[in-house]
Amino acid sequence: MTFKSGFVAILGRPNVGKSTFLNYVMGQKIAIMSDKAQTTRNKIMGIYTTETEQIVFIDTPGIHKPKTALGDFMVESAYSTLREVDTVLFMVPADEPRGKGDDMIIERLKAAKVPVILVVNKIDKVHPDQLLEQIDDFRQQMNFKEIVPISATQGNNVNRLMEILKDNLDEGFQYFPADQITDHPERFLVSEMIREKVLHLTREEIPHSVAVVIDSMKRDEDTDKIHIRATIMVERDSQKGIVIGKAGSMLKKIGSMARRDIELMLGDKVFLETWVKVKKNWRDKKLDLADFGYNQKEY
């Protein structure tokens, strides 16, 4: 039996549903989700394997106009995938008109030497007539290999998109073991799950200013639990107060919610300790970016 494989990048503006789509395809959470823009900061690989094919999805940070060194890293990280993949999924939301950000991405995609499939997500939020108008508008901007409307939250039409991707695969290697679902180590996934809860529970001034560093992660022989120590980094003292909350209530809530997700992922009982530390203007300091896992060498 012939084995087929390929790499597929998922590109688009912030908050169009790239991570939601990847998690749906994988059947479990490997990319964190939030209604805050720029939730995804690193390229995250989702490895989908069957007996006859392997599709390696690369979920990318939302492409935006960067205002910090972290923003530069995120945008370059996303665009760098165009050199690494066989197909690009350009994802746009059905419930928002084409904007400058989309036009900027389309100009880069026109220069790419790989087929581009337009994926119109969130079709559950619009009337069919509005969806057709959106598709017609994008069709006039660029010659897409396919145009596929989907709902990543409900799974509508996702199977059709997967069939199109499978049909376009070339004969190739199985790059990763069949039971491997991502290229990121457990420490990275744990830090992202904690950051997701901070994004979910805190106010608007926090999201872009937070990073999570795993200080240690090891099994405690006495309790037979995975003991995790994590530091939540923020940029200002006022943000530290928000994350800690009155009498530590917010930090306790963040830890409790994150622990449940981490236990599901690891299949183990977890003891999670979290601290909050102020690191002023870390998003514009290359040394801090590298320390927190945003390594410029990635691209």
MOBELPE-V666565 format. One record per residue. N is the residue number from 1. RES is the residue in three letters. SS is DSSP state (~ for helix, > for strand, _ for the rest). PSI is psi in radians with two decimals (* if undefined). BURIAL is b if it has 9 or more other ideal C-beta (glycine too) atoms within 8 Angstrom, else e. Layout:
n: <N:N>
res: <RES:RES>
ss: <SS:SS>
psi: <PSI:PSI>
burial: <BURIAL:BURIAL>
This chain:
n: <1:2:3:4:5:6:7:8:9:10:11:12:13:14:15:16:17:18:19:20:21:22:23:24:25:26:27:28:29:30:31:32:33:34:35:36:37:38:39:40:41:42:43:44:45:46:47:48:49:50:51:52:53:54:55:56:57:58:59:60:61:62:63:64:65:66:67:68:69:70:71:72:73:74:75:76:77:78:79:80:81:82:83:84:85:86:87:88:89:90:91:92:93:94:95:96:97:98:99:100:101:102:103:104:105:106:107:108:109:110:111:112:113:114:115:116:117:118:119:120:121:122:123:124:125:126:127:128:129:130:131:132:133:134:135:136:137:138:139:140:141:142:143:144:145:146:147:148:149:150:151:152:153:154:155:156:157:158:159:160:161:162:163:164:165:166:167:168:169:170:171:172:173:174:175:176:177:178:179:180:181:182:183:184:185:186:187:188:189:190:191:192:193:194:195:196:197:198:199:200:201:202:203:204:205:206:207:208:209:210:211:212:213:214:215:216:217:218:219:220:221:222:223:224:225:226:227:228:229:230:231:232:233:234:235:236:237:238:239:240:241:242:243:244:245:246:247:248:249:250:251:252:253:254:255:256:257:258:259:260:261:262:263:264:265:266:267:268:269:270:271:272:273:274:275:276:277:278:279:280:281:282:283:284:285:286:287:288:289:290:291:292:293:294:295:296:297:298:299>
res: <MET:THR:PHE:LYS:SER:GLY:PHE:VAL:ALA:ILE:LEU:GLY:ARG:PRO:ASN:VAL:GLY:LYS:SER:THR:PHE:LEU:ASN:TYR:VAL:MET:GLY:GLN:LYS:ILE:ALA:ILE:MET:SER:ASP:LYS:ALA:GLN:THR:THR:ARG:ASN:LYS:ILE:MET:GLY:ILE:TYR:THR:THR:GLU:THR:GLU:GLN:ILE:VAL:PHE:ILE:ASP:THR:PRO:GLY:ILE:HIS:LYS:PRO:LYS:THR:ALA:LEU:GLY:ASP:PHE:MET:VAL:GLU:SER:ALA:TYR:SER:THR:LEU:ARG:GLU:VAL:ASP:THR:VAL:LEU:PHE:MET:VAL:PRO:ALA:ASP:GLU:PRO:ARG:GLY:LYS:GLY:ASP:ASP:MET:ILE:ILE:GLU:ARG:LEU:LYS:ALA:ALA:LYS:VAL:PRO:VAL:ILE:LEU:VAL:VAL:ASN:LYS:ILE:ASP:LYS:VAL:HIS:PRO:ASP:GLN:LEU:LEU:GLU:GLN:ILE:ASP:ASP:PHE:ARG:GLN:GLN:MET:ASN:PHE:LYS:GLU:ILE:VAL:PRO:ILE:SER:ALA:THR:GLN:GLY:ASN:ASN:VAL:ASN:ARG:LEU:MET:GLU:ILE:LEU:LYS:ASP:ASN:LEU:ASP:GLU:GLY:PHE:GLN:TYR:PHE:PRO:ALA:ASP:GLN:ILE:THR:ASP:HIS:PRO:GLU:ARG:PHE:LEU:VAL:SER:GLU:MET:ILE:ARG:GLU:LYS:VAL:LEU:HIS:LEU:THR:ARG:GLU:GLU:ILE:PRO:HIS:SER:VAL:ALA:VAL:VAL:ILE:ASP:SER:MET:LYS:ARG:ASP:GLU:ASP:THR:ASP:LYS:ILE:HIS:ILE:ARG:ALA:THR:ILE:MET:VAL:GLU:ARG:ASP:SER:GLN:LYS:GLY:ILE:VAL:ILE:GLY:LYS:ALA:GLY:SER:MET:LEU:LYS:LYS:ILE:GLY:SER:MET:ALA:ARG:ARG:ASP:ILE:GLU:LEU:MET:LEU:GLY:ASP:LYS:VAL:PHE:LEU:GLU:THR:TRP:VAL:LYS:VAL:LYS:LYS:ASN:TRP:ARG:ASP:LYS:LYS:LEU:ASP:LEU:ALA:ASP:PHE:GLY:TYR:ASN:GLN:LYS:GLU:TYR>
ss: <_:_:_:>:>:>:>:>:>:>:>:_:_:_:_:_:_:~:~:~:~:~:~:~:~:~:_:_:_:_:_:_:_:_:_:_:_:_:_:_:_:_:_:>:>:>:>:>:>:_:_:_:>:>:>:>:>:>:>:_:_:_:_:_:_:_:_:_:~:~:~:~:~:~:~:~:~:~:~:~:~:~:~:_:_:_:>:>:>:>:>:>:>:_:_:_:_:_:_:~:~:~:~:~:~:~:~:~:~:~:~:_:_:_:>:>:>:>:>:>:>:_:~:~:~:_:_:~:~:~:~:~:~:~:~:~:~:~:~:_:_:_:_:_:_:>:>:>:>:_:>:_:_:_:_:>:_:~:~:~:~:~:~:~:~:~:~:_:_:>:>:_:_:_:_:_:_:_:_:_:_:_:_:_:_:~:~:~:~:~:~:~:~:~:~:~:~:~:~:~:~:_:_:_:_:_:~:~:~:_:>:>:>:>:>:>:>:>:>:>:_:_:_:_:>:>:>:>:>:>:>:>:>:>:_:_:~:~:~:~:~:~:~:~:_:~:~:~:~:~:~:~:~:~:~:~:~:~:~:~:~:~:~:~:~:~:_:_:_:>:>:>:>:>:>:>:>:>:_:_:_:~:~:~:_:~:~:~:~:~:~:_:_:_:_:~:~:~:_>
psi: <2.32:2.32:2.35:2.59:2.86:2.86:2.35:2.13:2.50:1.92:2.69:3.06:2.94:2.55:0.48:-0.12:0.35:-0.83:-0.63:-0.75:-0.81:-0.78:-0.65:-0.81:-0.72:-0.31:0.15:2.88:2.06:-0.24:2.29:2.72:2.56:2.74:0.05:2.41:2.65:0.64:-0.82:2.19:-0.48:2.75:2.31:2.22:2.28:2.12:1.90:2.05:2.33:-3.02:-0.40:-0.18:2.82:2.10:2.13:1.81:2.46:1.85:2.24:2.75:2.57:2.32:2.18:3.06:1.93:2.50:-0.06:2.97:-0.59:-0.75:-0.74:-0.79:-0.80:-0.79:-0.78:-0.62:-0.74:-0.88:-0.51:-0.41:-0.39:-0.38:-0.09:-0.15:2.93:-0.44:2.58:2.30:1.96:1.90:2.27:2.68:2.43:-0.41:0.21:2.44:2.77:2.34:-3.07:-0.63:-0.73:-0.75:-0.69:-0.76:-0.74:-0.70:-0.68:-0.66:-0.58:-0.56:-0.21:2.61:0.60:2.66:2.50:2.21:2.19:2.14:1.96:1.83:2.93:0.64:-0.30:-0.17:-0.02:2.80:2.55:-0.62:-0.71:-0.66:-0.77:-0.68:-0.74:-0.79:-0.79:-0.71:-0.84:-0.60:-0.57:-0.25:-0.46:2.70:1.68:2.57:-0.71:2.76:2.11:1.98:2.38:2.93:1.91:-0.49:-0.66:-0.24:0.07:2.18:0.04:-0.64:-0.68:-0.74:-0.72:-0.69:-0.70:-0.77:-0.74:-0.70:-0.47:0.01:2.55:2.81:2.34:-3.02:2.80:1.83:-0.51:2.67:2.63:-0.49:0.04:2.26:-0.25:2.83:-0.19:2.48:2.83:-0.63:-0.73:-0.80:-0.67:-0.80:-0.66:-0.64:-0.62:-0.76:-0.66:-0.71:-0.60:-0.78:-0.70:-0.62:-0.30:2.97:3.07:-0.54:-0.15:-0.83:-0.93:-0.26:0.03:2.44:2.71:2.24:2.25:1.97:-0.65:2.68:1.83:2.77:2.32:2.00:-0.52:-0.74:-0.23:0.55:2.70:2.06:2.04:2.24:2.20:2.51:2.22:2.04:2.33:3.03:-0.33:2.70:-0.64:-0.62:-0.64:-0.74:-0.68:-0.79:-0.63:-0.76:3.02:2.12:0.51:0.22:-0.71:-0.77:-0.65:-0.72:-0.75:-0.84:-0.73:-0.80:-0.72:-0.70:-0.69:-0.79:-0.71:-0.70:-0.70:-0.75:-0.78:-0.34:0.57:2.74:2.48:2.41:2.02:2.16:2.30:2.51:2.84:2.31:2.47:2.22:1.67:2.31:0.62:-0.44:-0.25:0.20:2.02:-0.65:-0.76:-0.72:-0.77:-0.73:-0.59:0.15:0.16:1.37:2.11:-0.42:-0.22:-0.51:*>
burial: <e:e:b:b:b:b:b:b:b:b:b:b:b:b:b:b:b:b:b:b:b:b:b:b:b:b:e:e:e:b:b:b:b:b:e:e:e:b:b:b:b:b:b:b:b:b:b:b:b:e:e:e:b:b:b:b:b:b:b:b:b:b:b:b:e:b:e:b:b:b:b:b:b:b:b:b:b:b:b:b:b:b:e:e:b:b:b:b:b:b:b:b:b:b:e:e:e:b:e:e:b:b:b:b:b:b:e:b:b:e:e:b:e:b:e:b:b:b:b:b:b:b:b:e:e:b:e:e:e:b:b:e:e:b:b:e:b:b:b:e:e:b:e:b:e:e:b:b:b:b:b:b:b:e:e:e:b:b:e:e:b:b:e:b:b:b:e:b:b:e:e:e:e:b:e:b:e:e:e:b:e:b:e:b:e:e:e:b:b:b:b:b:b:b:b:b:b:b:b:e:b:b:e:e:e:b:b:e:b:b:b:b:b:b:e:e:b:e:e:b:e:e:e:e:b:b:b:b:b:b:b:b:b:b:b:b:e:e:b:b:e:b:b:b:b:e:e:e:e:b:b:b:b:b:b:e:b:b:b:e:b:b:b:e:b:b:e:e:e:b:b:b:b:b:e:b:b:b:b:e:e:b:b:e:b:e:e:b:b:b:e:b:b:b:e:b:e:b:e>
